[in-house]
Amino acid sequence: MARTSGDGALGHRGPGCRRRHRHREDEGLQRGLPVPENSHFAVHGTPDRQARHARARREVARDRTGGRIVCQEGRRGMSATLDIVIYHNPDCGTSRNTLAMIRNAGIEPHVIEYLKTPPARPLLASLIARMGVTVRAMLREKGTPFHELGLGNTSLTDDQLLDAMMAHPILINRPIVVSPLGVRLCRPSEAVLDLVPAPQRGAFTKEDGEKVVDVAGVRLGPA
């Protein structure tokens, strides 16, 4: 089941005394670092499952190349939670397809419904910078108050655009995916395949019927 995080992931404050500990882990996640052994991003369960997960971590460490993480335990059938976060809108087909492709790799990401829990302003600015795009490029026009707010005015500064995004989170384009392999606005949704640190487990077809991955887990090219 997805962990829909409202306060624990990527800079969102958690309750009580765990706040500082989580903040340190979140800072590491923002930099794309591996998750600590005792991280709140780890998979929890029975002692036997925890032991299997510990073995999986050792295999992960042996199979790391240039920041790429492959979860061997996930390949054997356990749905592993790695340090992948998706800023998600469940009402958006592109966002749903993106989330489904992450799960098709056997990874259960941290799902943040950003309309309910928008990222803090410094975090949003950091994500945009890591994507290597402009603040304006992250503005969504369709179905938003973009025109009503006069955001098409090219004289507006980045700070003013960020102010608008904070006041109206629907203006933040989606979905944004954060993984050890980078940060990206996944439009089209198959762009997420470049960020998923594990192979697809089988065929994947988008909600509109477009085939993206074949039965062998191989990404298909444009028709």
LINQUI-V835249 format. One record per pair of residues at least 12 apart in sequence whose ideal C-beta (glycine too) atoms are under 6 Angstrom apart, sorted by the first residue. I is the first residue (numbers start at 1). J is the second residue. D is the distance in Angstrom with one decimal. If there is no record, write none. Layout:
i: {I/I}
j: {J/J}
d: {D/D}
This chain:
i: {2/3/4/5/5/6/8/9/9/9/10/10/11/11/11/22/25/29/32/35/41/43/43/56/56/56/59/67/68/69/69/70/71/74/74/79/79/81/82/84/84/84/85/85/86/86/86/86/86/87/87/87/87/88/88/88/89/92/93/94/94/95/95/97/97/98/98/98/98/101/101/102/104/104/104/105/105/105/106/107/114/115/118/121/121/127/130/131/135/135/138/139/140/140/144/144/145/149/173/177/177/179/180/181/181/182/190/193/199/200/200/203}
j: {111/110/111/110/112/117/22/85/110/112/26/85/26/120/123/40/39/83/180/83/83/80/81/71/72/73/72/180/197/180/197/198/198/106/198/106/108/108/107/107/109/179/110/178/99/109/111/175/177/112/114/175/176/111/113/175/174/174/207/187/189/174/175/189/206/175/186/189/192/192/204/196/200/201/204/196/198/200/201/198/169/169/169/162/166/183/183/183/158/161/173/171/171/173/170/171/168/164/185/192/195/195/197/195/197/195/212/219/217/213/217/215}
d: {4.6/5.5/4.9/5.3/5.4/4.5/5.8/5.7/4.5/5.9/5.4/5.5/5.3/5.4/4.3/5.9/5.2/5.0/4.7/4.8/5.7/5.9/5.0/5.9/5.9/3.1/3.9/5.4/5.5/5.3/4.2/5.6/5.7/3.9/5.8/5.8/5.0/5.0/5.5/5.9/4.2/4.6/4.6/4.4/5.7/5.0/5.7/5.4/5.1/5.2/4.3/5.9/4.2/5.1/5.8/5.4/5.0/5.9/5.3/5.9/4.9/5.2/4.1/3.8/4.9/4.8/4.6/4.3/4.8/5.3/5.8/5.8/5.2/5.8/5.0/4.8/4.3/5.6/5.7/6.0/5.9/5.3/4.0/6.0/5.4/5.6/4.3/5.1/4.3/4.7/5.2/5.6/5.7/4.3/4.9/5.1/5.7/5.8/5.7/5.4/5.3/4.3/5.9/4.9/6.0/5.9/5.0/5.7/5.1/4.6/4.0/4.6}
